[in-house]
Amino acid sequence: MKRTFFTSESVMEGHPDKLCDQIADGILDAILKEDPFARVACDVSASTGLITVFGQITTVSTVDIPAIVRSIIQAVGYTDSDFGIDGKACSVLIGLDRQSPDIAAGVGSSLEKRLGSDDEADQLGAGDQGLMFGYACKETPELMPLPIMLAHRLAKKVAELRKSGELPYLRPDGKTQVTVEYADGHVKRIEAVVIACQHDESIDQERIREDMLRMVIPAVIPAELLDDQTKYFVNAIGVARPVSVRVETFGTASLAEELIEELINKHFDLRPAAIIRDFDLRKPIYRKLACYGHFGRPELDLPWERTDKADLLADEMKALNKDMENQEGNAGQGQ
């Protein structure tokens, strides 16, 4: 039986990345309400007490962008500067321009149209290159993998308890993670659940943990997937060792993937401090990595590109394979 672990995470409405997404999409919705044919490429960044809106927008609509920004921030729950930002009082900077004429020309008149196509669906061109991947599975009714759906549901449940006032000490930011154990590709059990929530400083850690274990996790995760080996981490930032290491060789391995994972854990220290030490990450190496990829750069002699442990791993793999052959031989003789 092949055992694997897969982890997915979900962030809550008040997470800075998600707050920016909501503001950008809220601006898009407001514009489309008045101008369905608008061109909107809107980005948002957030910092303490500051929202910046920038990008390219071409539209005949007139929308009050600062008012949209403030409304969304307050709706998410940021209504006090002590939370990190207050929708009523924060600064809103806007740096918007019209869509590039070159992009507008390509979108408004596709290559197919310019070559003579009269198919209505050929009239609109893509404004950029894109790679699309589709995926579906039978693990959930939504045809999505179980780890991400459970993570989303946990995040929604925490937000629900905050908004209803049942857990008034909660704040908008937060994150959830779920690690699912698979046996031969099928869901077996939950290995770990992580919930991290922003909260009032007066609430102690034990109270938060008790509430999450009592009001959130049982309401979301099926009891039959939980056991006495399931790990629960509530606001437990700072764990050094990874929860799991997964190897997928797509059928090319000469050694069981579980044994390869053991070799990785034996010979590679995956704690943050060890990664910083072994890859020499406190040196000023980063600007030259900003373009053309962080990997496949032999000209830079990067520590993580070296294969100095390949021979050691190969020797241990040979030894493990030999041990397995001997064990199989002894088992055969016993029969």
Rosetta blueprint (number, residue, H / E / L):
1 M L
2 K L
3 R E
4 T E
5 F E
6 F E
7 T E
8 S E
9 E E
10 S E
11 V E
12 M L
13 E L
14 G L
15 H L
16 P H
17 D H
18 K H
19 L H
20 C H
21 D H
22 Q H
23 I H
24 A H
25 D H
26 G H
27 I H
28 L H
29 D H
30 A H
31 I H
32 L H
33 K H
34 E H
35 D L
36 P L
37 F L
38 A L
39 R E
40 V E
41 A E
42 C E
43 D E
44 V E
45 S E
46 A E
47 S E
48 T L
49 G L
50 L E
51 I E
52 T E
53 V E
54 F E
55 G E
56 Q E
57 I E
58 T E
59 T L
60 V L
61 S L
62 T L
63 V L
64 D L
65 I H
66 P H
67 A H
68 I H
69 V H
70 R H
71 S H
72 I H
73 I H
74 Q H
75 A H
76 V H
77 G L
78 Y L
79 T E
80 D E
81 S H
82 D H
83 F H
84 G L
85 I E
86 D E
87 G L
88 K L
89 A L
90 C L
91 S E
92 V E
93 L E
94 I E
95 G E
96 L E
97 D E
98 R L
99 Q L
100 S L
101 P H
102 D H
103 I H
104 A H
105 A H
106 G H
107 V H
108 G H
109 S L
110 S L
111 L H
112 E H
113 K H
114 R H
115 L L
116 G L
117 S L
118 D L
119 D L
120 E H
121 A H
122 D H
123 Q L
124 L L
125 G L
126 A L
127 G L
128 D L
129 Q L
130 G L
131 L L
132 M L
133 F L
134 G L
135 Y L
136 A L
137 C L
138 K L
139 E L
140 T L
141 P L
142 E L
143 L L
144 M L
145 P L
146 L H
147 P H
148 I H
149 M H
150 L H
151 A H
152 H H
153 R H
154 L H
155 A H
156 K H
157 K H
158 V H
159 A H
160 E H
161 L H
162 R H
163 K H
164 S H
165 G L
166 E L
167 L L
168 P L
169 Y L
170 L E
171 R E
172 P E
173 D E
174 G E
175 K E
176 T E
177 Q E
178 V E
179 T E
180 V E
181 E E
182 Y E
183 A E
184 D L
185 G L
186 H E
187 V E
188 K E
189 R E
190 I E
191 E E
192 A E
193 V E
194 V E
195 I E
196 A E
197 C E
198 Q E
199 H E
200 D L
201 E L
202 S L
203 I L
204 D L
205 Q H
206 E H
207 R H
208 I H
209 R H
210 E H
211 D H
212 M H
213 L H
214 R H
215 M H
216 V H
217 I H
218 P H
219 A H
220 V H
221 I L
222 P L
223 A H
224 E H
225 L H
226 L L
227 D L
228 D L
229 Q L
230 T L
231 K E
232 Y E
233 F E
234 V E
235 N L
236 A L
237 I L
238 G L
239 V L
240 A L
241 R L
242 P L
243 V L
244 S L
245 V L
246 R L
247 V L
248 E L
249 T L
250 F L
251 G L
252 T L
253 A L
254 S L
255 L L
256 A L
257 E H
258 E H
259 L H
260 I H
261 E H
262 E H
263 L H
264 I H
265 N H
266 K H
267 H H
268 F L
269 D L
270 L L
271 R L
272 P H
273 A H
274 A H
275 I H
276 I H
277 R H
278 D H
279 F L
280 D L
281 L L
282 R L
283 K L
284 P L
285 I L
286 Y L
287 R H
288 K H
289 L H
290 A L
291 C L
292 Y L
293 G L
294 H L
295 F L
296 G L
297 R L
298 P H
299 E H
300 L H
301 D L
302 L L
303 P H
304 W H
305 E H
306 R L
307 T L
308 D L
309 K L
310 A H
311 D H
312 L H
313 L H
314 A H
315 D H
316 E H
317 M H
318 K H
319 A H
320 L H
321 N H
322 K H
323 D H
324 M H
325 E H
326 N H
327 Q H
328 E H
329 G H
330 N H
331 A H
332 G H
333 Q H
334 G H
335 Q L
